[in-house]
Amino acid sequence: MQLKRLITIAVIAVSLYACKEDNSAEIAFEKEQAEIVEEEKILEFGFDINNYIVKRDTIQKGDSFGEILQRNNIGYSEIFKIAEVTKDTFDIRKLHPGRPYTLLYSKESEQDSLPSPNTFIYQNSQEEYVVIGLKDSIHAYKNRKPITYVEKTATGIIESSISKTLEDKGLSQRLAYKMADEIYAWTIDFRRLQKGDRFKVIYTDKYIDDTIYAGIQNVKAAYFEHNGDSLYAFQFETDSIKGIVDYFNEDAKNLRRAFLKAPVQFSRISSRYNLKRRIAVYGYKVRPHKGTDFAAPIGTPIMATANGTVTESTRRGGNGKYVKIRHNDTYSTQYLHMSRQNVKKGQFVKQGDIIGFVGMTGNTGGPHVCYRFWKNGEQVDPFKQKLPEAKPISDSLKVEFLDHIKPIKQRLDNIFFLEAEPIQPENTITEDLNTDIQ
């Protein structure tokens, strides 16, 4: 009898344990399924896209906000109401051809013969967008996609050109621009690099929504070996109020000069300063060219190459529309053939300010800016002048700068050539920008 009771108890215990095991397995399975469902959630513009019918398109030339909504079965009276309610947030007149937009429909609208969208989303740029709720409580708000910055390193050894070196390594050509036109503009002539020259950089890549590559944000530090020289460059903010950032070497010497190398970015020199130039259309007579021509598309911003006061902003003869700036008692610059000026006579401008835009006014065979440079009243070739350095770092900041670059220089020195790997994930910086922007 006692044995029979023990057997019965054992059977019940095994049954309970089995039920518990089955129950645990079922709970674990349900949890796993829930996690799978959660993983499949697709968030875009703050919406779970799985919950909507999504229609994507781009603004075509001649499109208007009203026409787009009308094509998608929203009537005139409702369109007028939407425009009125949202006008403080979204100007319906400022739709740009080529910009993408998204329409979200509820899944229930599949049953409708003439479905209309719940939401209109317009992307003004890769980062910024505006959301307009079209039904129930009409509303609009601006937002930005989350941005992630990833710090990386890159190295290279020059075989023919820096562009080819970067291309072979799958790196952005923006690095070449950063080094040639922003960092080493006055210390290295990148058209005369030698085979065997080498470099290493610490830079930051920008990503939108963690997946869309948005280019190089900035270069934190660089090292370049050229003509037997070892040239360091460290980024440092000298004025936090004005946001002034410059590059300095390891001894706190500013690498920049008082003048920019060129008045336009991403340009090429199409004609140099040449007092003995001969032109076929003038019968090969000597026609001195006292400027440097930078070819660039019409509308390209033209920058003041140094601080100064605008002495002329007008149009005259073969010069077309132009701006002239007096920088000090020694130097003046002039920028010809603009499509339009962006400054007035007597206005003070700072280095890098946009003073006009590339055009073809006056005597010109193609879109470019003719950059003229005066020294003591005489037009000279700016590339053959020993130009003054930019303002040196203050004594009060020098100690701070040297402390700031110490670990960066150590890290730069420890990068082996040909190595180019992202740093650890913990050094990835994410900006949480999922908030309404007023």
C-alpha positions in Angstrom: 0.0 0.0 0.0 2.8 2.4 0.9 4.6 1.5 -2.3 1.5 2.1 -4.4 1.0 5.6 -2.7 4.7 6.5 -3.4 4.2 5.5 -7.1 1.1 7.6 -7.4 2.8 10.6 -5.9 5.7 10.2 -8.3 3.4 10.0 -11.3 1.6 13.2 -10.2 4.9 15.0 -9.7 6.2 13.9 -13.1 2.9 15.0 -14.7 3.0 18.4 -13.0 6.7 18.9 -14.0 5.8 17.9 -17.6 2.9 20.4 -17.6 5.2 23.1 -16.1 7.8 22.3 -18.8 5.2 22.4 -21.5 3.9 25.7 -20.1 7.4 27.2 -19.9 8.1 26.1 -23.4 4.8 27.7 -24.6 5.6 30.9 -22.7 9.1 31.0 -24.2 7.7 30.3 -27.7 5.2 33.2 -27.3 7.9 35.5 -26.0 10.1 34.6 -28.9 7.3 35.2 -31.4 6.6 38.6 -29.7 10.3 39.5 -30.0 10.3 38.5 -33.7 7.2 40.7 -34.3 9.0 43.6 -32.5 12.1 43.1 -34.6 10.0 43.4 -37.8 8.8 46.8 -36.8 9.9 49.3 -39.4 10.0 52.9 -38.1 10.3 55.8 -40.6 9.5 59.4 -39.9 8.3 58.2 -36.5 5.6 55.9 -38.0 5.5 52.1 -38.1 5.4 51.7 -41.8 3.9 48.1 -41.5 0.7 49.7 -40.3 0.2 51.7 -43.5 -0.1 51.5 -47.2 2.9 53.6 -48.3 3.1 55.6 -51.6 6.4 57.4 -52.4 7.0 59.9 -55.1 9.0 63.1 -55.9 7.9 66.6 -56.6 7.7 67.1 -60.4 8.2 70.5 -62.1 4.9 72.3 -62.0 3.5 70.3 -59.1 1.7 72.1 -56.3 0.6 70.9 -52.9 -3.0 71.2 -53.9 -2.6 69.2 -57.1 -0.8 66.4 -55.3 -3.6 66.1 -52.7 -6.3 66.4 -55.4 -4.7 63.6 -57.4 -5.0 61.5 -54.2 -8.7 62.2 -53.7 -8.7 65.1 -51.3 -11.2 67.8 -52.3 -10.6 71.6 -52.8 -12.4 72.6 -49.6 -10.4 70.2 -47.5 -7.1 71.2 -49.2 -7.9 74.9 -48.4 -8.5 74.0 -44.8 -5.3 72.0 -44.5 -3.3 74.8 -46.0 -4.8 77.4 -43.6 -4.3 75.2 -40.5 -0.7 74.3 -41.3 0.5 77.6 -42.8 2.6 78.6 -39.8 4.6 75.4 -40.0 4.6 74.6 -43.7 4.6 77.0 -46.7 2.8 75.0 -49.4 4.4 77.3 -52.0 7.9 76.0 -51.3 7.9 72.6 -52.9 11.1 72.0 -54.8 11.2 69.7 -57.9 13.1 66.5 -57.2 12.5 66.4 -53.4 10.8 63.2 -52.2 7.4 63.0 -50.5 5.5 60.1 -48.9 1.8 59.5 -48.5 0.5 57.1 -45.8 -2.9 55.5 -46.1 -4.6 53.4 -43.5 -4.9 49.7 -44.4 -8.7 49.9 -44.1 -8.7 52.4 -47.0 -8.0 49.4 -49.4 -11.7 48.8 -49.3 -12.5 52.4 -50.5 -13.1 53.0 -54.2 -11.3 56.4 -53.9 -8.8 56.1 -51.0 -7.3 59.3 -49.6 -4.1 59.5 -47.5 -4.0 60.1 -43.7 -0.5 61.7 -43.8 1.6 63.7 -46.2 5.4 63.8 -45.5 7.7 66.2 -47.4 11.5 65.8 -47.2 13.1 69.2 -47.6 16.6 67.6 -47.3 18.1 64.2 -46.3 17.7 65.2 -42.7 14.7 67.5 -42.4 11.1 66.6 -43.1 7.6 68.0 -42.3 4.7 65.8 -41.4 1.1 66.9 -42.1 -1.8 65.1 -40.6 -4.6 65.3 -43.2 -7.6 63.8 -41.4 -9.4 64.2 -38.1 -7.2 66.8 -36.2 -5.3 68.5 -39.0 -1.8 69.3 -37.8 1.8 69.8 -39.0 5.2 69.6 -37.4 8.8 69.6 -38.6 11.4 67.0 -37.5 14.8 65.7 -38.3 16.0 62.2 -38.8 18.4 60.9 -36.1 22.1 61.6 -37.0 25.0 59.4 -36.0 28.7 60.4 -36.2 31.3 57.6 -36.4 34.9 58.5 -35.9 37.3 56.6 -38.2 40.9 56.6 -39.3 42.4 56.4 -42.8 45.9 56.2 -44.2 47.4 56.2 -47.7 50.6 56.2 -49.6 50.7 58.3 -52.8 51.4 56.5 -56.1 50.1 59.1 -58.5 47.6 61.4 -56.8 45.7 61.7 -53.6 42.4 61.2 -55.4 43.6 57.9 -56.9 44.9 56.8 -53.6 41.5 57.5 -51.9 39.6 55.9 -54.8 41.7 52.7 -54.5 41.0 52.5 -50.8 37.3 53.1 -51.2 37.5 56.4 -49.3 35.5 59.6 -49.9 37.1 62.2 -52.2 35.8 64.7 -49.7 39.0 63.8 -47.7 41.1 65.1 -50.5 39.2 68.4 -50.5 39.4 68.7 -46.7 43.2 68.2 -46.7 43.9 70.2 -49.9 41.6 73.2 -49.5 41.0 73.4 -45.7 43.9 72.0 -43.8 47.1 72.1 -45.9 46.0 74.7 -48.4 49.1 76.9 -47.8 51.6 74.3 -46.8 51.3 71.6 -49.4 50.8 72.0 -53.2 48.6 68.9 -53.8 49.2 69.1 -57.6 52.9 68.4 -56.9 52.7 65.5 -54.5 55.5 62.9 -54.9 55.3 59.2 -55.1 55.9 57.8 -51.6 54.3 60.8 -49.8 51.9 59.4 -47.2 49.2 60.6 -44.9 47.0 59.5 -42.0 43.8 61.2 -40.7 41.3 60.9 -38.0 37.9 62.0 -39.3 34.2 61.7 -38.6 31.6 60.2 -41.0 28.0 61.3 -40.8 25.1 58.9 -41.1 21.3 59.6 -41.2 19.0 56.9 -39.7 22.2 54.9 -39.1 22.1 53.7 -42.7 22.3 56.7 -45.1 25.9 57.8 -45.6 25.9 61.6 -45.5 29.6 62.3 -46.1 32.5 63.4 -44.0 31.5 65.8 -41.2 35.0 67.0 -40.3 38.7 66.0 -39.9 39.9 65.9 -36.3 43.6 65.5 -37.0 45.9 64.8 -39.9 49.5 63.9 -40.5 51.2 64.3 -43.9 54.8 63.4 -45.0 55.8 65.5 -48.0 59.2 66.5 -49.3 60.8 65.1 -46.2 58.6 67.2 -43.9 56.3 65.8 -41.2 53.2 68.0 -41.1 50.7 67.7 -38.3 47.3 69.4 -38.2 44.9 69.5 -35.3 41.4 71.0 -35.3 40.8 73.4 -32.5 38.0 75.9 -31.7 39.5 79.3 -30.9 36.2 81.1 -30.4 33.2 79.2 -29.0 30.9 82.2 -29.3 31.6 82.8 -33.0 32.3 79.1 -33.7 35.7 79.8 -35.2 37.6 76.6 -35.8 41.2 76.4 -37.3 43.9 73.9 -37.8 47.2 74.2 -35.9 50.4 72.2 -35.9 51.9 70.5 -32.9 53.5 73.8 -31.8 50.2 75.7 -32.0 51.1 77.5 -35.2 48.1 78.3 -37.4 48.3 76.5 -40.7 45.9 78.9 -42.4 46.9 82.2 -44.0 45.0 85.5 -43.9 43.7 84.6 -47.4 41.8 81.6 -48.7 43.4 79.7 -51.5 40.4 80.0 -53.7 37.1 82.0 -53.7 35.0 78.9 -54.7 35.0 75.4 -53.4 35.3 72.2 -55.6 36.6 74.2 -58.5 39.5 74.0 -61.0 41.8 76.6 -62.3 40.9 77.1 -66.0 43.3 80.0 -66.6 46.2 81.3 -64.6 47.7 84.7 -64.1 49.8 85.2 -67.2 51.2 88.5 -68.5 52.3 86.9 -71.8 49.0 85.1 -72.7 48.2 85.0 -76.4 44.6 84.3 -77.6 43.7 83.0 -81.1 40.5 85.1 -81.4 42.7 88.2 -81.0 45.2 87.1 -83.7 47.5 85.6 -81.1 48.4 89.1 -79.9 49.7 89.3 -76.3 46.7 89.9 -74.1 47.8 89.8 -70.4 45.6 87.9 -68.0 45.9 89.6 -64.6 43.6 87.2 -62.8 43.1 83.6 -62.0 40.0 81.9 -63.4 38.2 79.3 -61.3 35.7 77.3 -63.4 32.5 76.4 -61.6 28.8 75.9 -62.4 26.5 79.0 -62.6 25.2 79.8 -59.1 28.2 78.4 -57.2 28.7 80.6 -54.1 31.7 83.0 -54.3 33.5 83.6 -51.0 35.5 86.5 -49.7 39.1 85.2 -49.4 39.8 87.5 -46.4 38.2 89.9 -44.0 37.7 93.4 -45.5 35.4 96.2 -46.6 33.5 96.1 -50.0 34.6 99.1 -52.0 32.7 98.2 -55.2 29.7 96.1 -56.0 28.6 97.0 -59.5 28.6 96.1 -63.2 31.1 97.4 -65.7 32.1 96.4 -69.3 33.9 93.2 -69.7 34.1 92.6 -66.0 30.3 92.0 -65.8 28.9 92.0 -62.3 31.7 92.1 -59.8 32.7 92.8 -56.2 36.0 94.4 -55.0 37.2 94.2 -51.4 39.8 96.3 -49.6 41.5 94.1 -46.9 44.0 96.5 -45.5 46.5 99.1 -46.8 48.4 96.4 -48.7 45.9 94.0 -50.2 42.7 94.1 -52.2 40.8 91.5 -54.2 38.2 91.5 -57.0 35.7 88.8 -58.2 34.4 89.1 -61.8 31.6 87.8 -64.0 29.1 87.1 -61.2 25.5 86.2 -61.9 24.6 88.4 -59.0 26.2 90.1 -56.0 25.3 89.3 -52.4 26.9 92.4 -50.8 26.8 96.2 -51.0 29.4 98.9 -51.1 30.7 99.8 -47.6 29.7 96.4 -46.1 32.3 94.6 -43.9 32.8 91.0 -44.8 34.6 88.1 -43.1 36.7 85.4 -44.7 34.4 82.8 -46.1 31.3 85.0 -46.4 29.3 84.6 -49.6 29.7 87.8 -51.6 28.1 86.6 -54.9 27.5 83.7 -57.2 29.3 82.4 -60.3 27.9 83.6 -63.6 28.8 84.6 -67.2 28.3 88.4 -67.2 30.8 90.5 -69.2 33.3 89.0 -71.5 33.5 85.3 -70.7 33.3 82.1 -72.7 32.0 79.9 -69.8 30.9 80.1 -66.2 33.7 81.0 -63.9 35.0 83.6 -61.5 38.0 85.7 -62.4 39.9 86.3 -59.1 42.1 89.4 -59.2 44.6 90.2 -56.4 46.2 93.6 -55.7 49.3 94.2 -53.6 50.3 97.8 -53.0 48.1 98.9 -55.9 49.6 96.4 -58.4 47.8 93.3 -59.7 49.9 90.2 -58.9 49.6 86.4 -58.9 48.3 85.4 -55.5 50.0 82.0 -55.7 53.4 83.6 -55.9 53.0 85.9 -52.9 54.2 85.2 -49.4 51.0 86.0 -47.7 50.5 86.8 -44.0 49.5 84.1 -41.6 46.1 84.1 -40.0 45.8 85.3 -36.4 47.9 83.2 -34.1 46.4 81.3 -31.2 46.3 83.4 -28.0 48.7 82.7 -25.2 45.8 82.0 -22.9 44.6 79.2 -25.2 48.0 77.8 -26.1 48.3 75.7 -22.9 44.7 74.4 -23.4 45.5 73.5 -27.0 48.7 71.6 -26.1 46.8 69.6 -23.5 43.9 69.0 -25.9 46.1 67.6 -28.7 48.3 65.4 -26.5 46.1 62.2 -26.6 45.1 62.9 -30.2 48.7 63.1 -31.3 49.6 59.9 -29.5 46.7 58.1 -31.2 47.7 59.6 -34.6 51.3 58.4 -34.1 50.1 54.9 -33.2 48.2 54.5 -36.4 50.1 52.2 -38.8 50.2 53.2 -42.5 47.6 51.4 -44.7 45.4 50.8 -41.6 41.9 52.3 -41.9 39.4 50.9 -39.3 36.5 52.5 -37.4 37.1 53.0 -33.7 35.1 51.1 -31.1 31.3 51.5 -31.0 31.4 53.2 -27.7 33.0 56.2 -29.4 30.1 56.5 -31.8 28.2 59.8 -31.0 24.4 59.9 -31.6 22.4 63.0 -31.7 18.8 62.4 -30.6 16.9 64.8 -32.8 13.4 63.2 -32.6 11.8 66.4 -31.3 9.6 68.9 -33.0 11.5 71.8 -34.5 9.8 75.1 -34.3 
